[in-house]
Structures are given as C-alpha cells and as structure tokens.
Amino acid sequence: MTPEIFIQDKAAQAIKALYGAEVETASLQVSVTRKEFEGDYTLVVFPLLRISRNTPENTGNAIGAWLTEHVPEIASFNSVKGFLNLSFSAVYWDEMFSSIASDPAFGQLPATGRRIMVEFSSPNTNKPLHLGHIRNNLLGDSVSRLLKACGNEVIKATLVNDRGVHICKSMLAWQKAFDGRTPASTGIKGDHLVGDCYVAFNDIYQKEVADLVASGMDPEEAKKKAPSLTEAHEMLVKWEQGDPDVRNLWKTMNGWVLDGFAETYKALGISFDKVDFESDTYLLGKELVQKGLQMGVFEKEPDGSVWCDLTADGLDRKLVLRGDGTSVYITQDLGTAERRFSQYNLDSHVYVVGNEQDYHFQVLKLILGKLGFNWADQIFHLSYGMVELPEGKMKSREGTVVDADDLIQKMYEEAKRTSEESGKLADVSEEEKEKLYRMIGLGALKYFIIKVDPKKTMLFNPKESIDFNGNTGPFIQYTHARIRSILRKAAEQGIEFGPSDITTDLVPSAKEIRLIKLLNLFPSKVGEAGSALSPAIIANYAFDLAKEFNQYYHDTPILREADTRVLTFRLVLIGTLADILVRAMGILGIELPERM
C-alpha cells in the first residue's frame, strides 16, 4: 500500500469517527509535502469543510489529532491554512523499507492480461542505420521493456522497408559504378556498401541534372528527366513484374544489408519477436479499399483512383489507391494493422515513428475507425523528435549522417579513454576491461538519448554523454559499482546482512527516510512512465536515486558504524537501492557493472 493510499484510508476513518460521515477514500487529496513545510505527506482539508462545518485550520487540527492518537504510524502533524501535513513514525518507515527490501519483484506491476505490439526500427534496406535510427530503436526497445514491467504481454515487431524506388537507386548505382564489388571482396560491412551505392546514385543523378540544365533544359524538368531516375523507376516496374535478374540482384543486396543490420542490432542489444518485410505486405489493404467503397467510406474518381474525404474531420482528401490500381503507404498500413490485430489478438499497437509522420497516423486511425474497427482507438503513435548534431541535421543522400556503427565504436573509445584516465582498473583483466568499456559506452549512448522526453528534438553530444559526474549513464553505472564495492568490503569483513536481519525499531535518519521514500516511488514511476510511453521518466528517476545515494554516502560513514543494527540496516538499504537501480536501468536496456 502506498503512503498516499494509507493516509486516504486512515483519514476516511478519522472523518467517520469525528463527523459521522462516509467519504470515498479515493476522493481525498494526498500528495508529498512541499519542501518548505514540515511533514512527509499532505492531506488537502478544503473539500472536507462542508462535512466539518468548521474552519480549515480547526478541521485539519481535529483530523491530525485523531490520526496521531489512533494510528501509530503517524507521529506528528501540523495544519497550515487548509493543508494537513503529516509525519510518519520510524515504525512506518522501517516496515515500509522491510517490505521493499524483501520483495525481489518490487517495481514489477501486476499482470494486466493485455497484449501490446510495439513496432519500431522499420529501416530501409538502401543504407546503414544512423543516429536517428538509434533513437528509434532505443525508444522502441525501452518502451517494450517498460510496458512489460507494467504487466503487459509485449510483442516487439519491425517492418523492413525492402522495396521501392529508393532500393532500386542503390541497385542501379551498384550496376553502374561498383564493378561487382561485394562485402566479402571489399571487407566493407554489407549495409555500408549498399549505403555507399545510394550516395553514389545521388552523385550520378546530380551530374545528369547539371548536364541537362547546361544543355538548356528547365531545372525542374531536368530533375524529372534525368536518365538514372528513369532507369530506377523502370527497374521498380521490372521488380513488380518479377523479372528474375532484378529480383536476384535485389535479394543479394538486401541480404548484405540485413546481415549488416543484424550486427548493429546485436551491438545495441536489440531484438525482435516479429519481423515483416514490405515486399510481403505491400499488397495488403486492397481488400479494405473495396470494403470501404461498399460502405461509402471511400469514393472512386473517373480516373479509377480511390479517395477518402476527411474534410469533415478537419483534414483533407486522402488517396488510398492510385488510378492504375497500385497502393500507397496508407493502404499498406491499413492492411497491416488489420492483419496484426486479428493475427495476434492485440489489445493495442504502438508505432514508434518520428514526428514527421504525425499526420499519417492521424489519418490511419481515422480511416480504420470509419471502416468499423473498434480497436482503431487502441493505436498509439509514439511520436518522437529528431536527433540533431552541433553541426546541424543529417542527410542520407549526401552521406552526412552519423553512422550507428561508427557512433557505437566512438562511444566505446570514449569510455575506454575516460576509464583509463581514472586509473582504477589496474588489476582488471584485459577481457574484463573490454567488456566494461562496451558496457559504459553503450550505457552512455542509451541513457543520453532515452533521458530526453520522446516528443522533444534533441541535440546529441558524445563527450557530454560520457561524463561521470552529470546526469549520464556512466554516473549511474559508477554509483552502482560504488555500492557493490561497499557491500563486497562488508562481506570480506565477515558482516552478515540481509532483509531478514534488519530490526523495525530503529529510527532512520532524515537522509535515510528520503532514500526510502525514493525507493517506494519506483512502482508508481513505472506506472506513470508506462501510461505516458516515456522511458525518460524512469531514466530521470534512476538519476535522482543515484544522486540521493551519493549525497547520503558523502555524509554517512557506512562501514565505520559501530552499532551493528544500524550497520546492518544501512547495508541492506544501499543494497536494495543498487537492486532498484538495476531494475530501473534494465527497463532502459542498460547494464550496470559490479566495478568500475
């Protein structure tokens, strides 16, 4: 039972005893006492004046006096202008902490029986993953872990965009300029080689446009009639017709890219339960178009194209089928959503996609609702802001992106440099050092990205992310390692400690009560973050917990405590704190080392 619920329950008893009135416990307003006032939690008295028929201060004093007399867990109170500030007794905090420390699943919320699909990553197979993909992947993975911690069954899915004219552009450039080179013959990772082809196509295309303009053609006309662009579209038509040469090249180059993706996903600790390919799903949704025509949801134009008129909903007319019978992205997404909800019996579906697609998902939900799917309201678009660098935005066609593999390696090197400068790993084996550098580098990268609210555009600075003293992953990792070091030293001294060894008659210090309060917040933070689809809430909670421990450690000589009971209590307290840090950071997909 949370402190808020405990106070609501006891306050309801006080109101009945004092005024003979029954109140709904949930209607009583209880919150953490503001720092400028004395107390732990505050009950708002104003709504109770119609029952007490007295002044706010007298009502607060009466309820406070009853609670301190009849509820041993409440030690004292003060009433300030309609706010009743209550202070818990040492007994309450000891019992609360004992309950937290003895629960190995503390923070895991009860099962909901709900099945949720989280779809993320969904890369194009014409280029390697970059920094923008990293934010998408880290958000998708941490949201999946978060929803699981909230008691849901979670399916992690991705839809690989492996067809389209952008794929043909890379294929065409490989034919024109790469002389049969392969990942095996060059030693270049497959997705990087195909990405080089995509950049090369843009170079070829831009030169052709410049030549056409120099010959007197209008620039806009030149952009449309550049030979390489025409060839890329012709290649797409051949692909759709099943041309064996085009299909074989497509399978080969896609295979290179997918092998490359697999390496990057492994390095990031990302995995999927379900992988779909657009080449298998792009025809989905056409049956829904026919259904929509029959229902009057869609309308067909004289040229054969099919539209959905959303002007009455404050939007515009949306094309759902071209005049030549080919589908558009919204058509595919309609069909894919229908199949996934029916195939997996989903309760909801979360799409992790950048905010440039806000309108697309607004339209998707609206059309699905008009088609009669009652689960349309259970589609959620986790819209996140772009990642920018100090030097500006990234552009794939021009090859100015921050490559994911390069960034992961850079973070490793930065972690290695920082750790070696600290000089604290002299007696650690080289194998352990390598593992630790990877853990710190990846933790820095993940935390720096996840700690920012998903909706915000963020500026990524690798050096800032590795700082061991700021709001960073390494700071929390180092805090955990410091706690484990203290616990190891205690064990080496023969001190036995565990939840069953602590007594409930100690009087925790103000700083220890502050730590217990923070620990107790963990389940509610998990619930809050899950409802908001914001793992940033967990990231910043973990930072607050680590920061509070470091202040406590600075002021409290833990291992020099002479009173055995107090020493045991403090060791169990910091051990529990370390465990909660592991669980919180585990939701973010971040490992915490035993030593640093």
C-alpha positions in Angstrom: 0.0 0.0 0.0 1.4 3.4 -1.0 1.7 6.2 1.6 -1.0 8.1 -0.2 -3.5 5.3 -0.1 -2.6 4.6 3.6 -3.3 8.2 4.5 -6.5 8.2 2.5 -7.7 5.1 4.3 -6.9 6.4 7.8 -8.2 9.9 7.1 -11.5 8.4 6.0 -11.7 6.6 9.3 -11.0 9.8 11.2 -13.7 11.7 9.3 -16.2 9.0 10.1 -15.2 9.0 13.8 -15.2 12.8 14.1 -18.1 13.8 11.9 -20.1 10.6 11.3 -19.7 10.9 7.6 -18.7 8.4 5.0 -16.3 9.6 2.3 -14.8 7.9 -0.7 -11.1 7.3 0.1 -10.1 7.9 -3.5 -11.7 11.4 -3.3 -9.3 12.5 -0.6 -6.4 14.5 -2.0 -3.0 13.4 -0.7 0.4 14.4 -2.0 4.1 14.6 -0.9 4.6 17.6 1.4 6.3 20.6 -0.2 9.9 21.1 0.8 9.2 24.4 2.6 6.9 22.7 5.1 7.5 20.1 7.8 5.9 16.7 7.0 6.0 13.7 4.7 2.6 13.8 3.1 -0.2 16.4 3.0 -3.9 16.0 3.1 -6.0 18.8 1.5 -8.6 19.8 4.0 -10.7 22.4 2.0 -13.1 19.8 0.4 -13.9 18.5 3.9 -15.2 21.8 5.3 -18.8 21.0 4.1 -18.6 18.0 6.4 -16.8 19.5 9.4 -18.7 22.8 9.2 -15.6 24.4 10.7 -12.6 26.5 9.7 -9.8 24.9 7.6 -7.3 25.1 10.5 -9.6 23.6 13.1 -10.7 20.8 10.7 -7.0 20.0 10.0 -6.1 20.0 13.7 -9.0 17.8 14.6 -8.2 15.2 11.9 -4.5 15.4 12.7 -5.1 14.9 16.5 -7.3 11.8 15.8 -4.7 10.3 13.5 -1.8 10.7 15.9 -3.8 9.2 18.7 -5.3 6.2 16.8 -2.7 5.5 14.1 0.8 4.6 15.5 2.4 5.0 12.1 1.7 8.8 12.2 4.0 10.5 14.6 3.0 14.2 14.3 1.1 16.8 12.3 0.8 20.5 11.6 -2.1 22.3 9.9 -1.4 25.2 7.7 -4.3 27.1 6.0 -6.3 24.1 5.0 -3.3 21.7 4.4 -2.7 19.0 7.0 0.9 18.0 6.9 1.6 14.5 8.4 4.9 13.0 9.5 5.2 9.2 9.7 6.8 7.5 12.6 10.0 5.4 12.4 7.9 2.3 12.7 6.2 3.1 9.4 9.4 3.8 7.5 11.1 0.7 8.9 8.1 -1.5 8.0 7.9 0.1 4.5 11.6 -0.5 3.9 11.4 -4.1 5.1 8.6 -4.7 2.7 10.6 -3.2 -0.2 13.8 -5.0 0.6 12.2 -8.4 0.9 10.4 -8.2 -2.4 12.6 -9.3 -5.3 9.9 -8.2 -7.8 9.4 -4.7 -6.4 8.5 -2.4 -9.2 7.0 -5.1 -11.5 3.3 -4.3 -11.8 0.6 -7.0 -11.7 -0.3 -8.7 -14.9 -3.0 -6.9 -16.9 -3.9 -9.6 -19.4 -3.3 -7.1 -22.2 -1.2 -7.9 -25.3 0.5 -5.0 -26.9 2.6 -4.9 -30.1 5.4 -2.3 -30.2 6.6 -1.6 -33.8 9.9 0.2 -34.2 13.1 0.4 -36.3 11.5 -0.3 -39.7 14.6 0.6 -41.7 15.1 1.0 -45.4 17.4 -1.5 -47.0 19.3 1.1 -49.0 21.5 2.4 -46.2 23.0 1.5 -42.8 21.4 2.5 -39.6 22.3 6.0 -38.3 21.8 8.2 -35.2 18.1 8.8 -36.0 17.6 5.0 -36.2 19.4 4.6 -32.9 16.9 6.9 -31.1 14.0 5.0 -32.7 15.5 1.6 -31.7 16.3 2.7 -28.1 12.9 4.2 -27.6 11.2 1.1 -29.1 13.2 -1.3 -27.0 12.8 0.6 -23.7 9.1 1.2 -24.3 8.7 -2.5 -24.9 10.5 -3.3 -21.6 8.5 -0.6 -19.8 5.2 -2.0 -21.0 6.3 -5.4 -19.9 7.2 -4.1 -16.4 3.6 -2.6 -16.4 2.3 -6.2 -16.5 1.5 -6.4 -20.3 2.5 -9.1 -22.7 4.6 -7.4 -25.3 5.4 -8.3 -28.9 8.4 -6.4 -30.4 7.9 -6.0 -34.2 9.6 -4.4 -37.1 8.6 -3.9 -40.7 11.6 -3.7 -43.0 11.1 -1.4 -46.0 12.8 -3.6 -48.6 11.1 -2.4 -51.8 10.6 0.8 -53.7 12.4 3.2 -56.0 14.9 4.1 -53.2 16.0 0.4 -53.1 16.3 0.4 -56.9 18.5 3.5 -56.8 21.2 1.6 -54.8 20.9 -1.4 -57.1 21.3 0.7 -60.2 24.3 2.5 -58.8 25.9 -0.8 -57.9 25.5 -1.9 -61.5 26.9 1.3 -62.9 29.8 2.1 -60.7 30.8 -0.7 -58.3 32.3 -3.3 -60.7 30.8 -6.3 -59.0 32.2 -5.4 -55.5 30.8 -7.3 -52.6 31.1 -7.1 -48.8 33.4 -10.2 -49.0 35.6 -8.8 -51.7 36.0 -5.3 -50.1 35.8 -6.1 -46.4 33.0 -3.5 -46.1 30.0 -4.3 -43.9 27.1 -5.0 -46.2 24.7 -2.2 -45.2 27.6 0.2 -45.5 28.4 -0.9 -49.0 24.8 -0.6 -50.2 24.7 2.8 -48.4 27.7 3.9 -50.5 25.7 2.8 -53.6 22.8 5.1 -52.5 25.2 8.0 -52.1 26.8 7.2 -55.5 23.4 7.2 -57.2 22.8 10.7 -55.9 26.1 11.8 -57.3 25.3 10.3 -60.7 21.8 11.9 -60.7 23.0 15.3 -59.7 25.6 15.3 -62.5 23.0 14.3 -65.0 20.7 17.1 -63.9 23.5 19.6 -64.2 24.3 18.4 -67.7 20.7 18.7 -68.8 20.4 22.2 -67.3 23.6 23.1 -69.1 22.1 21.9 -72.4 19.2 24.4 -71.9 16.6 22.3 -70.1 14.5 23.8 -67.3 15.9 22.8 -63.9 12.6 21.3 -62.6 12.2 19.4 -65.9 15.8 18.2 -65.7 15.2 16.7 -62.2 12.3 14.6 -63.6 14.0 13.5 -66.8 17.5 12.6 -65.6 18.3 9.2 -67.2 19.3 7.4 -63.9 16.0 8.4 -62.3 14.1 7.0 -65.3 16.1 3.8 -65.1 15.4 3.4 -61.4 11.7 3.6 -62.0 11.9 1.2 -64.9 13.8 -1.2 -62.5 11.0 -1.0 -60.0 8.5 -1.9 -62.7 10.6 -4.9 -63.6 10.8 -5.9 -59.9 7.0 -5.8 -59.6 6.7 -7.9 -62.8 9.0 -10.5 -61.2 12.0 -10.0 -63.6 14.5 -12.7 -62.5 17.6 -10.7 -63.0 16.3 -7.7 -61.0 14.8 -10.0 -58.3 18.1 -11.9 -57.9 20.1 -8.7 -57.5 17.5 -7.4 -55.1 17.7 -10.5 -52.9 21.5 -10.4 -52.9 21.9 -6.7 -52.0 19.1 -6.9 -49.4 20.9 -9.9 -47.9 24.0 -7.8 -47.5 22.1 -5.1 -45.7 20.1 -7.4 -43.4 23.3 -9.1 -42.3 24.7 -5.7 -41.5 21.6 -4.7 -39.6 21.9 -7.9 -37.5 25.4 -6.9 -36.4 24.2 -3.4 -35.4 21.2 -4.7 -33.6 23.4 -7.2 -31.6 25.8 -4.4 -30.7 22.8 -2.3 -29.4 21.2 -5.3 -27.6 18.1 -5.0 -29.7 16.0 -8.0 -30.8 12.5 -8.5 -32.3 9.8 -11.1 -31.9 8.3 -10.5 -35.3 10.0 -9.3 -38.5 7.9 -8.4 -41.6 9.0 -7.2 -45.0 7.3 -4.7 -47.1 7.9 -6.9 -50.1 5.4 -9.3 -48.5 2.9 -6.8 -47.2 2.7 -4.0 -49.8 -0.3 -5.5 -51.4 -2.2 -5.7 -48.2 -5.1 -3.3 -47.8 -6.6 -3.5 -51.3 -9.5 -5.6 -50.0 -10.1 -2.9 -47.4 -10.4 -0.4 -50.2 -13.2 -2.4 -51.8 -14.9 -2.8 -48.4 -14.6 1.0 -47.9 -16.1 1.6 -51.3 -19.1 -0.6 -50.4 -19.5 1.1 -47.1 -19.4 4.6 -48.7 -16.2 5.4 -46.7 -14.2 5.8 -49.9 -15.1 7.3 -53.3 -13.8 6.4 -56.8 -12.8 9.2 -59.2 -13.3 8.9 -63.0 -9.6 8.0 -63.5 -10.0 5.0 -61.2 -8.3 6.4 -58.2 -9.9 5.9 -54.8 -10.0 8.6 -52.1 -11.2 9.1 -48.5 -12.7 12.5 -47.9 -11.7 13.6 -44.4 -12.5 17.3 -44.8 -15.5 17.0 -42.3 -12.9 15.8 -39.8 -10.8 18.9 -40.3 -8.3 17.1 -42.6 -8.2 16.8 -46.4 -8.9 14.1 -49.1 -6.6 11.2 -48.8 -5.6 8.9 -51.7 -5.8 5.2 -50.8 -5.5 3.7 -54.3 -3.9 5.1 -57.5 -5.7 5.1 -60.8 -3.5 2.3 -62.0 -4.6 0.1 -59.1 -1.4 0.3 -57.1 -1.4 1.0 -53.4 0.1 3.9 -51.4 1.7 3.7 -48.0 -1.6 4.3 -46.1 -3.2 1.4 -48.0 -0.4 -1.0 -46.8 -0.6 0.3 -43.3 -4.4 -0.2 -43.2 -4.0 -3.8 -44.3 -1.0 -4.5 -42.0 -2.9 -3.1 -39.0 -5.9 -5.3 -39.7 -3.8 -8.4 -40.1 -1.8 -7.8 -36.9 -4.8 -7.1 -34.7 -6.5 -10.2 -35.9 -3.5 -12.5 -36.1 -2.1 -11.6 -32.7 -5.3 -10.8 -30.9 -3.8 -7.4 -29.9 -5.3 -5.1 -27.3 -3.2 -2.2 -28.6 -0.5 -1.3 -31.1 2.3 1.3 -30.5 4.1 2.7 -33.6 7.5 4.3 -32.7 7.9 6.7 -35.6 9.3 10.2 -36.0 7.1 13.2 -35.6 7.2 14.0 -39.4 4.6 11.2 -39.7 2.1 12.7 -37.2 -0.4 13.4 -39.9 -0.1 9.9 -41.4 -1.0 8.2 -38.2 -3.8 10.6 -37.5 -5.3 9.6 -40.9 -4.6 5.9 -40.3 -6.6 5.9 -37.0 -9.4 7.9 -38.5 -9.9 5.7 -41.6 -9.7 2.5 -39.6 -12.4 3.9 -37.3 -14.6 4.7 -40.3 -14.1 1.2 -41.6 -15.7 -0.1 -38.4 -12.6 -1.4 -36.5 -13.3 -0.7 -32.8 -9.6 -1.2 -32.0 -8.7 1.9 -34.0 -8.6 3.9 -30.8 -6.0 1.5 -29.4 -3.4 2.5 -32.0 -0.8 4.8 -30.5 1.8 6.8 -32.4 4.8 7.4 -30.2 5.9 10.5 -32.0 9.5 11.4 -31.2 11.6 14.4 -32.2 14.6 14.3 -34.5 18.2 13.9 -33.3 20.4 16.8 -34.3 24.2 17.4 -34.0 26.1 20.5 -33.1 26.8 20.9 -36.8 23.1 20.5 -37.8 20.8 18.0 -39.4 21.8 14.8 -41.2 21.1 13.9 -44.9 21.4 10.3 -46.1 21.6 11.1 -49.8 24.6 13.3 -49.2 26.3 10.8 -46.9 26.3 13.3 -44.0 24.7 11.1 -41.4 26.2 9.8 -38.2 26.6 6.1 -38.8 25.3 3.9 -36.0 28.3 1.5 -36.1 30.7 4.4 -36.1 28.9 6.0 -33.1 28.9 2.8 -31.1 32.6 2.5 -31.7 33.2 6.1 -30.8 31.4 5.6 -27.5 33.5 2.6 -26.8 36.7 4.5 -27.4 35.5 7.5 -25.3 34.6 5.1 -22.4 38.0 3.4 -22.7 39.8 6.7 -22.7 37.9 8.0 -19.7 38.2 4.8 -17.7 42.0 4.5 -18.4 42.5 8.1 -17.2 40.8 7.3 -13.9 43.4 4.7 -13.2 41.0 2.4 -11.2 41.2 -0.7 -13.4 44.9 -1.6 -12.9 44.1 -5.1 -11.5 41.3 -5.9 -14.0 42.0 -8.4 -16.8 42.0 -7.1 -20.4 38.9 -9.2 -21.2 37.0 -7.7 -18.3 38.2 -4.2 -19.4 36.9 -4.7 -22.9 33.5 -5.8 -21.6 33.4 -2.9 -19.2 34.3 -0.3 -21.9 31.5 -1.7 -24.1 29.1 -1.6 -21.2 30.0 2.0 -20.3 30.0 3.3 -23.8 26.6 1.7 -24.7 25.2 2.8 -21.3 26.2 6.4 -22.0 24.7 6.3 -25.5 21.4 4.8 -24.4 20.9 6.9 -21.3 21.7 10.2 -23.1 19.1 9.5 -25.7 16.4 7.9 -23.5 16.6 10.5 -20.7 15.1 13.1 -23.1 11.3 13.2 -23.4 10.5 11.4 -26.7 8.5 14.3 -28.0 11.4 16.7 -27.9 14.0 17.2 -30.6 17.4 16.5 -29.0 21.0 17.5 -29.6 23.4 14.6 -29.2 26.9 15.3 -27.8 29.0 12.1 -27.4 31.5 13.7 -25.0 28.8 15.1 -22.8 27.1 11.8 -22.6 30.2 10.0 -21.1 30.6 12.5 -18.2 30.9 10.5 -15.0 29.6 13.4 -12.9 26.5 14.6 -14.7 23.0 13.3 -15.5 24.5 10.4 -17.5 24.5 6.7 -17.8 28.2 6.4 -16.6 27.3 8.4 -13.4 24.6 5.9 -12.5 26.8 2.9 -13.5 29.6 4.3 -11.3 27.1 4.8 -8.4 26.0 1.1 -8.7 29.7 0.0 -8.8 30.5 2.1 -5.7 27.6 0.4 -3.8 28.7 -3.1 -4.8 32.2 -2.2 -3.7 31.0 -1.3 -0.2 28.9 -4.5 0.0 32.0 -6.6 -1.0 34.1 -4.9 1.6 31.4 -5.7 4.2 31.3 -9.3 3.2 35.1 -9.5 3.3 34.9 -8.3 6.9 32.5 -11.1 7.8 29.5 -8.9 8.2 26.2 -10.7 7.5 23.3 -8.6 6.3 20.0 -9.2 4.5 16.4 -8.1 4.7 15.7 -10.6 7.5 18.5 -9.2 9.6 17.1 -5.7 10.0 15.0 -4.7 13.0 12.0 -2.4 12.9 12.7 -0.4 16.0 15.4 1.8 14.5 14.9 5.5 13.9 16.1 6.2 10.3 17.9 9.5 9.7 16.3 12.2 7.6 18.5 11.2 4.6 17.6 7.5 5.1 13.9 8.3 5.1 14.5 10.3 1.9 16.1 7.3 0.3 13.2 5.0 1.4 10.7 7.5 0.0 12.5 7.5 -3.3 12.7 3.6 -3.4 9.0 3.4 -2.6 8.3 5.6 -5.7 9.6 3.1 -8.1 6.3 1.2 -8.9 4.4 4.4 -9.3 7.2 5.8 -11.6 6.9 2.6 -13.7 3.1 3.1 -14.0 3.5 6.8 -14.8 6.1 6.1 -17.5 4.1 3.3 -19.0 1.0 5.5 -19.2 3.0 8.2 -20.9 5.0 5.9 -23.1 8.0 7.8 -21.8 11.0 5.8 -20.5 12.6 9.2 -19.8 10.6 9.2 -16.5 12.5 6.0 -15.5 15.8 7.4 -16.6 15.5 10.6 -14.5 14.1 8.6 -11.6 17.3 6.5 -11.7 19.4 9.6 -11.8 17.6 11.1 -8.7 18.1 7.8 -6.8 21.8 7.7 -7.7 22.3 11.4 -6.8 20.5 10.9 -3.5 22.7 8.0 -2.6 25.9 9.9 -3.4 24.8 12.7 -1.0 24.0 10.1 1.6 27.3 8.3 1.1 29.2 11.6 1.4 27.6 12.4 4.8 27.4 8.8 6.2 30.4 6.6 7.2 28.6 3.4 6.4 31.3 0.8 7.2 32.6 2.7 10.2 29.3 2.5 12.0 29.9 0.8 15.4 26.2 -0.1 16.1 25.7 -3.5 14.4 22.0 -3.0 14.0 22.5 0.4 12.3 25.3 -1.0 10.2 23.1 -3.9 9.0 20.2 -1.5 8.2 22.4 0.7 6.1 24.0 -2.1 4.2 20.6 -3.5 3.4 19.4 -0.1 2.4 22.1 0.6 -0.1 22.0 -3.0 -1.4 18.3 -2.5 -2.0 19.0 0.8 -3.7 21.5 -0.9 -6.0 18.9 -3.6 -6.9 16.3 -0.9 -7.8 18.9 0.8 -9.9 19.5 -2.4 -11.8 15.7 -2.9 -12.3 15.2 0.7 -13.4 18.1 0.8 -15.8 17.2 -2.7 -17.0 13.9 -1.2 -18.3 16.2 1.1 -20.4 18.2 -1.8 -21.6 21.3 -0.6 -19.8 23.6 -2.9 -17.8 25.3 -1.8 -14.6 28.8 -3.1 -13.8 29.9 -4.6 -10.5 33.0 -2.5 -10.5 34.4 0.5 -12.4 
